[in-house]
Amino acid sequence: MTAETLHWTAVCAASDILPDTGVCALVDGVHVAIFNVAGAQQFFAIDNVDPKSRASVLSRGLVGSLGERIVVASPLYKNHFDLRSGECLEAPEHSVRAHAVRVHEGRVHVALS
């Protein structure tokens, strides 16, 4: 799929997400965590539900990096999720989906994967 063929959903203004923080949005019935990563000057989106606890909390995690990977640490179990791929670094079986994100006319849009 190309960016033109994806189903994009406008979530919020890009300025609503402070640098190095995340927000949660309901996109087509899915809880999605959207992050503004200042160092990468980029937005990322992954599923918001922590697979270990089943709580919708990943958007409240701490954004950082482990080596070359940009990650968020779950606020509950501290597992690290790669924001590009959704991979859980400590337990790959707990990985989440990563979603396409774009900023168009100052608004953040998400397309579910």
C-alpha contacts under 8 A as a table, 3 or more apart, distances in Angstrom:
res1	aa1	res2	aa2	distance
1	M	5	T	6.08
1	M	6	L	6.64
2	T	5	T	5.37
2	T	6	L	6.50
3	A	6	L	5.49
6	L	111	A	6.16
7	H	111	A	5.52
7	H	112	L	7.61
8	W	109	H	5.75
8	W	110	V	5.42
8	W	111	A	4.66
8	W	112	L	7.98
9	T	27	V	6.89
9	T	109	H	5.14
9	T	110	V	5.30
9	T	111	A	6.33
10	A	107	R	6.55
10	A	108	V	5.87
10	A	109	H	4.27
10	A	110	V	6.61
11	V	25	A	6.75
11	V	27	V	7.84
11	V	107	R	7.16
11	V	108	V	5.64
11	V	109	H	5.63
11	V	110	V	7.03
12	C	16	D	6.61
12	C	107	R	5.65
12	C	108	V	5.55
12	C	109	H	7.65
13	A	16	D	5.31
13	A	17	I	7.65
13	A	106	G	5.87
13	A	107	R	4.23
13	A	108	V	5.86
14	A	17	I	5.96
14	A	103	V	6.93
14	A	106	G	5.65
14	A	107	R	5.14
14	A	108	V	5.35
15	S	18	L	6.71
15	S	106	G	7.73
17	I	21	T	6.61
17	I	22	G	6.47
17	I	23	V	6.74
17	I	35	F	7.26
17	I	36	N	6.17
18	L	21	T	5.67
18	L	22	G	7.62
18	L	36	N	6.60
19	P	36	N	5.18
19	P	37	V	5.80
19	P	38	A	5.10
20	D	35	F	6.85
20	D	36	N	5.41
20	D	37	V	4.73
20	D	38	A	5.70
20	D	63	V	5.84
20	D	64	G	7.93
21	T	35	F	5.69
21	T	36	N	5.93
21	T	37	V	7.24
21	T	59	S	7.65
21	T	60	R	7.54
21	T	62	L	7.38
21	T	63	V	6.66
22	G	33	A	6.31
22	G	34	I	5.27
22	G	35	F	4.14
22	G	36	N	6.42
22	G	59	S	4.76
22	G	60	R	6.28
22	G	61	G	7.67
23	V	33	A	5.65
23	V	34	I	5.39
23	V	35	F	6.63
23	V	59	S	5.23
23	V	60	R	7.25
24	C	31	H	6.62
24	C	32	V	5.57
24	C	33	A	4.61
24	C	34	I	6.31
24	C	48	N	6.84
24	C	59	S	5.66
25	A	31	H	5.84
25	A	32	V	5.31
25	A	33	A	6.54
25	A	34	I	7.57
26	L	29	G	5.69
26	L	30	V	5.39
26	L	31	H	4.78
26	L	32	V	6.16
27	V	30	V	5.15
27	V	31	H	6.50
27	V	32	V	6.68
27	V	110	V	7.64
27	V	112	L	7.72
30	V	47	D	7.54
31	H	47	D	6.13
31	H	48	N	5.31
31	H	49	V	6.81
31	H	56	S	7.09
32	V	45	A	6.55
32	V	46	I	5.82
32	V	47	D	4.60
32	V	48	N	4.67
32	V	49	V	7.85
32	V	59	S	7.91
33	A	45	A	5.47
33	A	46	I	5.42
33	A	47	D	5.83
33	A	48	N	4.62
33	A	58	L	6.41
33	A	59	S	4.66
34	I	43	F	6.91
34	I	44	F	5.65
34	I	45	A	4.36
34	I	46	I	6.76
34	I	59	S	6.72
35	F	43	F	5.44
35	F	44	F	5.17
35	F	45	A	6.26
35	F	59	S	7.32
36	N	41	Q	7.45
36	N	42	Q	6.11
36	N	43	F	4.61
36	N	44	F	6.74
37	V	40	A	5.57
37	V	41	Q	5.82
37	V	42	Q	5.54
37	V	43	F	6.04
37	V	44	F	7.62
37	V	63	V	7.51
38	A	41	Q	4.75
38	A	42	Q	6.83
39	G	42	Q	7.96
43	F	101	V	6.44
43	F	102	R	7.27
44	F	83	L	6.01
44	F	84	R	6.79
44	F	98	A	7.89
44	F	99	H	7.47
44	F	100	A	7.41
44	F	101	V	6.06
45	A	83	L	6.87
45	A	98	A	5.82
45	A	99	H	5.19
45	A	100	A	6.73
45	A	101	V	6.38
45	A	110	V	7.39
46	I	83	L	6.65
46	I	86	G	6.06
46	I	96	V	6.64
46	I	97	R	5.58
46	I	98	A	4.22
46	I	99	H	5.64
47	D	50	D	7.99
47	D	58	L	7.80
47	D	86	G	7.89
47	D	96	V	5.79
47	D	97	R	5.63
47	D	98	A	6.63
47	D	99	H	7.83
48	N	56	S	5.30
48	N	57	V	6.00
48	N	58	L	4.90
48	N	59	S	6.01
49	V	54	R	5.72
49	V	55	A	5.37
49	V	56	S	4.08
49	V	57	V	6.09
49	V	58	L	6.31
50	D	53	S	5.67
50	D	54	R	5.22
50	D	55	A	5.55
50	D	56	S	6.18
50	D	57	V	6.41
50	D	58	L	6.10
50	D	74	S	7.09
51	P	54	R	5.11
51	P	55	A	7.67
51	P	94	H	5.60
51	P	95	S	7.43
51	P	96	V	7.35
52	K	77	Y	7.86
52	K	94	H	6.74
53	S	76	L	7.68
56	S	59	S	7.91
57	V	60	R	5.58
57	V	61	G	7.16
57	V	74	S	7.21
57	V	75	P	6.96
57	V	76	L	7.96
58	L	61	G	5.24
58	L	72	V	7.41
58	L	73	A	7.55
58	L	74	S	5.40
58	L	75	P	6.87
60	R	74	S	7.63
60	R	75	P	6.60
61	G	72	V	5.68
61	G	73	A	5.14
61	G	74	S	4.96
61	G	75	P	4.92
62	L	72	V	5.33
62	L	73	A	5.24
62	L	74	S	7.27
62	L	75	P	7.32
63	V	70	I	7.48
63	V	71	V	5.82
63	V	72	V	4.42
63	V	73	A	6.63
64	G	70	I	5.93
64	G	71	V	5.45
64	G	72	V	6.22
64	G	73	A	7.93
65	S	68	E	6.69
65	S	69	R	5.40
65	S	70	I	4.44
65	S	71	V	5.36
65	S	72	V	7.97
66	L	69	R	5.29
66	L	70	I	6.64
66	L	71	V	6.96
69	R	82	D	6.32
69	R	83	L	7.93
70	I	82	D	5.82
70	I	83	L	5.83
70	I	84	R	7.31
71	V	80	H	5.92
71	V	81	F	5.20
71	V	82	D	4.46
71	V	83	L	5.27
72	V	80	H	5.55
72	V	81	F	5.37
72	V	82	D	6.79
72	V	83	L	6.83
73	A	78	K	5.05
73	A	79	N	5.46
73	A	80	H	4.42
73	A	81	F	6.42
74	S	77	Y	5.85
74	S	78	K	4.56
74	S	79	N	5.39
74	S	80	H	6.39
74	S	81	F	7.67
75	P	78	K	5.70
79	N	88	C	6.68
79	N	89	L	7.12
79	N	90	E	6.16
79	N	91	A	7.87
80	H	88	C	5.66
80	H	89	L	5.64
80	H	90	E	6.81
81	F	86	G	5.57
81	F	87	E	5.42
81	F	88	C	4.48
81	F	89	L	6.19
81	F	95	S	7.17
81	F	96	V	7.84
82	D	85	S	5.60
82	D	86	G	5.00
82	D	87	E	5.24
82	D	88	C	6.52
82	D	89	L	7.21
83	L	86	G	5.51
83	L	87	E	7.85
83	L	98	A	6.98
84	R	98	A	6.50
85	S	97	R	7.09
85	S	98	A	5.35
86	G	95	S	5.66
86	G	96	V	4.79
86	G	97	R	5.18
86	G	98	A	4.92
87	E	92	P	6.01
87	E	94	H	7.65
87	E	95	S	4.47
87	E	96	V	6.29
87	E	97	R	7.90
88	C	91	A	5.47
88	C	92	P	4.88
88	C	93	E	7.42
88	C	94	H	5.81
88	C	95	S	4.53
88	C	96	V	7.31
89	L	92	P	6.03
91	A	94	H	5.61
91	A	95	S	7.36
92	P	95	S	5.29
97	R	113	S	7.10
98	A	113	S	6.83
99	H	110	V	6.78
99	H	111	A	6.02
99	H	112	L	5.12
99	H	113	S	5.15
100	A	110	V	5.73
100	A	111	A	5.15
100	A	112	L	6.59
100	A	113	S	6.96
101	V	108	V	7.01
101	V	109	H	5.69
101	V	110	V	4.65
101	V	111	A	6.48
102	R	108	V	5.88
102	R	109	H	5.33
102	R	110	V	6.68
103	V	106	G	5.98
103	V	107	R	5.35
103	V	108	V	4.54
103	V	109	H	6.05
104	H	107	R	5.36
104	H	108	V	6.56
104	H	109	H	7.14
